[in-house]
Amino acid sequence: MKTFVTIFVSLLTIVVLLPATRMICAEELSATVTQHVHPVLVRNQHNSLLRITISAESPFVELRSLTVSLRGTDDHHDIDAVELFFAAEKGQSSTAMRFGDALQPDGQTVVIGGHARLHQGENHFWLSCRLAPTASLDHKVDATCVDIETSTGHIKPVDRTGSLRKRIGIALRRHYDDGVHTYRIPALATTPQHTLLCVYDMRRRSSRDLQEDIDIGLLRSVDGGQTWEPQRIIMDQGTVGGRPQELNGVSDPGLLVDPATGEIFCFAVWMVDKEGKHQWTADGSEPGFEIGKTAQFLMVRSRDDGQTWSKPQNMTRAWKQKEWVLFAPSPHQGIALDDGTLVMPTQGRNAEGREFSNLLTSDDHGAHWKVSRPASVGNSECQAVELGDGSLMLNMRTEHGVKFRTVATTGDLGQTWTPHVTNRQTLIEPGCSGSLCRFDFRQNGRDRYVLLFANPYSQTGRDHHSVRVSFDEGVTWPEENRLLLDEFRGAGYPSLSRVDDTHVGIVYEGSQADLVFERLSLKELLHPGGQATERSGN
C-alpha cells in the first residue's frame, strides 16, 4: 500500500509540474524580420533576402513552418528556389544547415515546413533564393515572412524594415571562377553596335595589386547585359623576357570607344621585376622608361566589336615624361567629344612622387595622341565628361585622407585647369575610384542630359554603393536622387555606361560577388519616388 501511495504521489507531482515546464503559450514567443539593401544575383547559388529572429522565453518549442509572401516580386518565375537556413553563431548569414526543403514558388506564397527545436532566447534564420538564369534585370524580388507556425501556435512576425524590393543583377565574376582567385577593377563601355564590354583584372593567385600574376579579362554582352559571352583574355604578358608570370602582371584596364570608326582601345599598366613592390609606393615605379624599373603603359585595339584584339603595344616612351615616376591609364571608360576628339582619363606620379590626374587625347581617331597637363596633385583615378559648353569636367579620387572628390574643368583639353565649385567639398568618398557619366535623353520634345556619379557613399569605408544624379552639370547632387544599390562592404570601383535610350549599366565590386552588373532605368534615377529608403547611416 505504501508503494502504491508513493507512486501515486509521484505521478500527481509530475502532472502538476508538467504545465509549468512544458506547456508554453504562444504569447511567450515573438518574431521580427530584418532586411538589407543589396542586389540578388543570377549565378549566385544563394542570395540572402531577409533574416528572421524568433525569441523564445522558454525551451521545448518546436518550429514547424514559415509562410513567406512574395507579393511584391515582379515575376515569381524569376526565382528557381527559396530556402531557409539556420544562422551562424552570431546571427550571420550561413548555408551550413537548412530548415525544410528548397521550394520553387508557384505563386505569391511559399510555405516552408520542417521540424526544429528552438532554444531559449533568440533564434536566427536566413531566407535565401536562387534565381533562374533567365531572371530579368528589369525586375525586382520582394519577400517577407507573414506567419510562423510552432508547436504552441502561430506567430505574426513584425517586419522592422518594411518592403525592400531587391534589384536583380548578375554575378559577372565570382571568387575562383575559372580558377582565378579574385576579379577586380572593372571598366564598362558601350560600342556603336550597342555591345557592352567589361574589362577587369584577373588576379590569379591572390587579391593583391601589382606586382602579381594578373591578366586582363573581357566579357561581352549583345543583349543589354542580360546575358554575357564566355570570358576572353585580351592582355597576358606571360613570361616575356624570361620572367615568371608573377613578375609580368598587367592591371587597371581602361576602355575607349571611337563611335566614328567603331575601333576600341584598351589600356593597362604592366609591371616587371618588382617583386613585393606596388607602383603607387616608393620605388614600385621609377623615373625613366626602362622595362623592369618604371611601370609600362600598354595599349591593345579591336576593330571587330571587341571579339578579337591586337597584340599589346608599349606606349611608355611616347606618352610618359622621363622625370615622371609613373604614368598609367585610369581604369574607366574614355569618351568621344562632339567634334570627334577622343579623351582617355589617365593618372600618374610626378617627379616628386606626388599623384596627379590628367588626360590622353587624340584628334585623328587614335593615330596620334597628346598628353595634357595634370589637373592637380594629390589625386589619381579619374573620369571625364563633356559639359554643355564643350568644356570637360574631370572627377578624381582624392588621396592622403581627404574624404571629398577632387573636381576640375578645362576648356582646352587639359592645357589649363580650373577647380570646380564642388572641388573637395561636395561629393564624399572613403578613398576609392568613382565613375562619372553623362546621359543624354529627350523629354517633352526637348533634348536634355544629366550627370550620373557612382561611388561608395561613405567617408569611413567602401560601403553604401550608390548612384547619384545632377541636373545642373555637377553643381548639386540632390539626396532624393541617390539610388542605394548595396549597403554592405565591397571594394567599390564602379563603372557606368549607357545601355540604351532608357537604361544605364553599372559594374562594381559589391558585397555579393567580385564583379556585379546591374541595369538601372533612367526613370528610376530621375524619379525615385517609391524606391526603398536607406535605414542605416554611415
N, C-alpha and C positions, 0 to 999 in steps of 0.2 A: 504493500500500500504506500509506504514511504517513497519507494522508487517511482510509482505512478504519479504521486503528487509532485515529486521533483521534476519529472519530465513535463508534466502539465504546466508547471510554473515557468519552466524554461521556454516552452513553446509560446506561452502567453507573453513573456517578455519580448521575444523576437517579433511577435505580431504587433505589439505596442510600439516597439522601436523602429520597425521597418518603414513606416511612412516618414519618419524624421530623417532617415538616411537614404531612402531610395525613391520616394515619390516626389520628384522635382516638378515644380509648377513652371509653365511657360513664361510666367512673369519674371522668373529668375534668369531668363535669357534675353539678350539684346544683340542686335547686329547692325553694322554700318558698312557702307560701300564707299570706297575711295578711288577716284580716277585721276589720271595724269595726262598731260598733253604730250603726245608723241605719235608718229605715224604707225600704222600696221603695214607690214611689207610682204609683198609677193616674194617668194623664195625663202622666207624665214619659216622654219618648222613650227615655231611658237611665237605668238605676238600677244603680249600682256594687254588685256582690256581693262581690268579693274581688280582691286583687292577687296575681299570680303572678310570682315572681322566679326566673329561670334564670341560674345562674352558670356561665360557661364559662371554662376556663383557657386555651383557645386559640381562634383564629378557625376558619373553614371548617366550622362545624357548621350544619346546616340543621334548622329546626323544621318538623315535618311534621303533627303533630296533637296535640290535647289532649283528654283524656277527662274530662268533668265529671259528677259524681254529684249528682243532685237527690233523693237518698233521703230526706232529712228534710223535703222540701216536702210540705205537706198535700195539694195537688192540682196536678199539673203543668199542668192546663188553665188555671190562673190565669196562666200565662206564655205570652205571644204569641211571644216571640223571645228567644234567647240569643245574645250576640255577644261576641267577643274583640277588644280593641283594644290597639295598642302604646301604652305610657305616654308621657307628656311627658318632657322632658329630665331632670327630677329625680325621675321616678317618679310624678308626679301623674297623677290620672285625666284622660284625654283621649279624645275620639272622632274625632280627626282621621284616624287610619289604622287600618283594620280588618284583622284576620287572618282569612282564610277568609270564609265566608258567615254571614249571620244564619240561625239554625235554630229551628224551632218544636219543642219537646220532644214526643215521642210516648211517653215512658216516663220511667224514673228515670235514664237515662244519655244524655248527648249527646256525640258525638264531633265536634269542630270541626277540619276539615282545611284545610291550606293549605301555603304554601312561604315561608319567611322565613330569611334568613341571620342567625345570631346573631353578635354582636360579642364580642370578648374582654372579660370582666368581667361585670357584672350587666345582665341584660335584663329589663325590667319590662313586664308585660301586665296589663290590667284586664278582668275578666269582668263583663259587664253584661246586664241583662234589661229587656225591655219587657213590662209587664203587660197582660192583657186588660182591657177596660173593665168586665167583669163579675167581676173578681177579688174574692174575698170578703174583707171587712175582718176576718173572724174567723180567717183563715188566715195562715200564715207561709211564707216561702220559705227554703230551705236549700240551699246549693251548696258544693261543694269540688272541687278538681282531684285526680283519683286516678291519672292516668297521663299522661306526656308522651312522645311519640314523636319521636325525632330521627334524623338520618342515621347516627348512631353507635350507636343502640339506644334503649331505653326508660328513663325516669327515674320513680321513685316520689316525688312531692313530699312534703315534710313540712309539715303544717298547724300553724303556730305558735300559732294561737288556738283550735283546736278548733271544734266546731259552734256557730255563732251563727245561730239561726233568725231571719230578719229579718221583722219585722211588716209587713203590708200596710196602707198608708194611702192617702190621696188628696191630690194636689196641688190644693187648693181654688183657690188663686190663685198664679200664677207671674209673674215679671218680664215685663212687656209684654203680659200677657193683656189683650185688648180695647184695646190701645194705651196702657195705663196703666203708667207707669214702675215703680212699687213699690206693693205692698199691705202694710199694717201694722196693728197694734193691733186684733186680733180680740177680740170678745166673743161667747160662745156661750150660748144659752139654750134651754130646752125648754118648749113650750106645753102646755096641758091636752089638746090633741089629739095629743100626742107628736110634734109637728113640731119639728125642730131649726132654729133660726135663728142665723145667724152674721153679725154686722155688723163693719165694718172700715173703715180709711182707704183711699181710692183716691187715691194720691199721683201725680198725673197727669204732672208734669214731672220730678220728681226724688224722692229718698228723704228729703228734708228734712222736718222738722217744720214746723208753722205758724210764721211766715206763709208760706203757699204755696197753690197751686191744689190743694185737697184736697176731695173729696166723700165721703159715707158710702154704702158699698155694702152689699147684703144678699144672702145665699144662703139658700135654704130646702131642707130635706130631709124627706120624709114617710115614709122607709123606714129610719130609724135611722142615717142618714149614708152609706148605701151608694151613693145617687145624689143629685145636687143639681140644683135647677132653675136656669135661666139667671139671671145677675146682675140685680138691681134696684138702682136708685139712689134712696135714700129721703131724702137731705139734700144739696141742691146750692143754694148761695146765689147762684149765677150772677153777675150784675153788679148786685146790689142797690145802690141809691144811686148808680148810675153808675160804680161802681168795677170794675176789671177782675177776672177770675176769680182771679188770683194774689193779690189783696188782699181776697178774700172766702172764705177757706178754712174748712172745718168738719172737726173732728178728734176723736179719742179718744172713740168711742162707747161707751155703756153700755146694757145692756138690763135691763128689769124686767117680769116677767110676773105678772099678778094671776090666780091659779088659780081664784078665786071667780067672776070675771066674764069671764075669757079675754082681757081687754084687755092690750095690750102697749105699754110705754113705751120709747122710745129717746131717750137724752140725748146731747148732744155740745157741744163748745165751738167758738164762732165768733169768728174774729179778722178785723178790718177795718182797713185803712190802717196796717199795722205792718210795712212792707217792711223785710226784713233783721232783724226782731226775733223773739223767742221768748217765749211767755207766762210761762215759768218763770225768766226772767232780766231783771234791770234793769227798764226801762220797757216791756217787751213787753206788760205789762198794768199798769194803774194803778188807784188808788182811784177810787171813784165808780161811776157807771152808764153813762156816755156811750159810745155806739157810736163806735168809732174810737179810743177811749182804753183802756177796760177790755175784756177778753175777755168775750164774751156766753155765757150758759147757755141752750141751746136744747133743746126737747122736741118730739117727734112721737109720735103714737099710732096704733095699729092695732086694729081691732075685728073683723078677719076672718082671724085666724091669721097675720098678717104678709104678707098678699097685697097690701094697699093701705095707704097711710099718709096721715095728715093733713099739712097744711102746718106748717112749723116755728113753734112758739110761743116767744117770748122771755121767759124766766122770771128774767132777771137782777135786775130791781128787786124782785121778790117774794122772792127767796131770798138774794141776796148782801148782806152787810153793807157799808155805804157805805165804811167805812175799810179793808176788805179790798182787797188788791191784785188778788186773783184768787179766783174760786170756779168750780169745774168738776166735771163728773162723773168718777168713776173708771171707766176702761174695763174694766168687768167686768159680771157678772150680779148684780142685786139679788135679794132673797129676800122671801117672804111668811111671816110668823110663824104659829104655830098659831092665834092669835086673829084672823088676817086682816090685821094691820098690814103695810104694805108698807115695805121698808127698802132704800134705794139707797145704796151707798157713794159718798162724794164727797171732794173734796180742794180745797186752795187755798193761798193765801199771805196771811198776816195783815197787819196794818198795818205791821209791821216788815219785811215781805217774807219771813218765815220760812214754810216749808212746813208744812201741817197736814193731818190726815185726820179726817173726821167722817162724819155720816150725814144723809140726807134721808129723812123718814118720813111716811107717811100712814095714818090710821086710818079713812078713808072712801073707799077704793078710788080714790084719786087726785084727789078733788075739792079737797082742801086738803092742804098739805104743811108740815112743820116741819123746821127745820134745827138739828141738835144742836150741842153744844159740841165743839171739837176734842178728839180723844183724847190727842194730844200734838203737839209740834212737832218738826221735823226729819225728817218722814216724809210720804209722799204717796199714790201709788196703793195702793188697799186693797180688801179684800173681807171680807164678814161672814158668819158662820154663827150659827144658834141652838143653844145648848147644852142639855143635858138639863134644867137647872133654869129654862129660859126666858130666861136671860141671853144676851147677844150677845158673840161674840168677833170682834174686828177685827184682821186680819192685814195689815201695812203694809210697803211699801217704805221702807227707811231711807236717808236722804240723807247727804251730806258724808263719804263714805268709811267709814261704819260698815257692815261686811260681815255683819251679822246682821239678821234681820227684827224689826221692832217689833210687839209683840202686846199688846193691851189688852182688857179686858172691861167691860161695862156692864150694869146691871140695870134702868136707867130710860131706855132709848132714847137714851143718849148725853148725858144731863144731867150725869152723873158717870162717871168712868172709873177703873179700877184696872189698873196694869201686871200682865200675866200673868207666871207664874213663869218662862216661857221668854223673856221680853222682852229682845231684843237680846243673846241669848247661846246660842241653840239652833239655830234654822234659819238656815243660811248663805245668802248671796246675793252676787252681784257688783255689785249696784245695778241692779235690774230689777223689773218688775212680776211678781207671783206670783199664783196662783189658789188659793182655799180653797173646799172644797165638803163638805157633809155628805151622806153616803149612808146612807139607812135601808134595812134589809132584815130578813128573818126567817130565823132559823137554829135548827134543832131545836125548832121551835114557839115560839121567843121572838123578840120584837122587839129588834133591835139596830141600832146605827149606828156608823160610823167617820167620821173626818175625813180627807179627801184634800187634799194640798197639792202643787202643781206649780210648779216654777221651774227656772232653770239652777242645778244643784247645784255651785256653784263660787264662790270668792271672788276669782277673777282674771279671769274673762271669761264671756260668755254662751254657755257650752257645757255638756255633760253634762245635757241637758234631761231631767228626771226627775219621777216622781210618787211621793210618799211617803204612808204610812198611819199614822194614830194611832188606837189602840184605847182611849185614856184621855183623850179630849177635849183633845188637843193638848199634854199634859204630856210625853209621849215620842213619838219617831218612830223605830221600830226600823230599823236599817240593812238588815236582811234583808228588809224590806218595801219597799225603794226599787226602783222599776222604772225602769231607764235606757232612754230612748226614742231618744236621739240624742246621741252623744258629741262631735260636731263643733260648731263655732261657728255660731250663728244669733242673731237679735235677741231671741228669747225670747218674752215676753208671752203666756204660756199662759192658756187659759180652759177651765175644766172645767164640764160639765153632765151630769146624769143622762140616759141614753138610754132605759133600760127597767129592769126589776127586777134585771137581772144585768149591766148594762153602763154605763160612763161614757164620755162623749165628751170629747175634748180637741182644741182648735185651738191651734197655736203657730207661731212663726216659727223654723223649724228650718234645717238646713243643706241640705235637699233641695228646698225651694220657699219662696216668700214666706210662704204660709199652708198648713200641713199639718194634716189631720184624721186622727185615729186613734180607733178604738173599742176600749176596754180592758175585759176581763171582770173582774168583781168577784172571781171565783175566783182569777185570776192575781195580783191585787193582795193578796188576803188570804193566799194560799198560794203563794208564788213559787218553790217548790222545782222545780228542773229548768230554770228560765229561764237564759239566758246571763248569765254573770258579767262584770263590768267588768274590763278588763285594765290600763287606764292610770289613773294618779292625776290629781289636779287640780293 
